[in-house]
Amino acid sequence: MGRPVLWLNDRAGMDARSLTYTTPPLEADMHIAGPPPLDLMVSSTHSDGAISVYLEDVDPTGRSATSPKAACG
């Protein structure tokens, strides 16, 4: 079937082609237990589409990595 389209250990390339929301760096480490909640309202003029949501950790060099357990799609 071809190559995978998701590179979970380095998402910078995909992030550059996607709509992203980034917060300022956290002041302390944070532990997230369980799937993160998401409330999303979407409107479109198209008859179909696809939305994927990822929680990423971005290091000081700009490299972003996704936790497989934190990906909701």
N, C-alpha and C positions, 0 to 999 in steps of 0.2 A: 503494500500500500504506500509507499513513500515515507518521507522523513517526518518525525514528530514536529508539530508547530509550536509546542510549548517548551521553552527551556526554563525549567523552574529554578535552576541554580544561578541563572544570569538573565534577568528579564529586561535589561536596559534597552536592547534592540526593539523588543515588542512595545515597551513603554513609550519609545520615541514615536511609534505609529498609532498610539492609542490615546484615549481620553483618560487622564490620570488626575488624582487629587492627592496632594502631598502636604503633610503637616510639618511644622517645625520639628527639629530633633527633640526627642523626649529627654527630660532632665535626668531620668533614672531608668534602669531596666524595668520592663513590665512583663509580667507573666499573664498570658491569656489562656484560660482554661475553657475547653469546649469550643464549639464553632462560634465565630463572631456573628452577632446579629446584623441584619441588613434590612432596612426599609427602603424600597426603591419604587418610584413611580415613573413610568415611561409612557411617552406618547409618540406615535410615529404615523407617517402617511403611507408607509410600506405595508404590504400584506403579511410579511414575515421578517424575522430577524433573529439575531443571537446576541446574548449579553453574557459576559463572563466577568466575575468579580474575584479579585485576588487581594489578599493582605500581604504586603511585601515589607521586607526589612531592607533599608538602603544604607550601605556602609558609607564612611566618610569619602571614599573615592567615587561614589555614585553608582556602584554595583548594587543591583537589587536582586534579592532572592525571595522566592515564595516558599512558604511552608506548605507541603502537600496537604496537611490536615487543616490548613486555614483557607484553602481555595474553595470557593462556593461557585457553582456555575449553573 
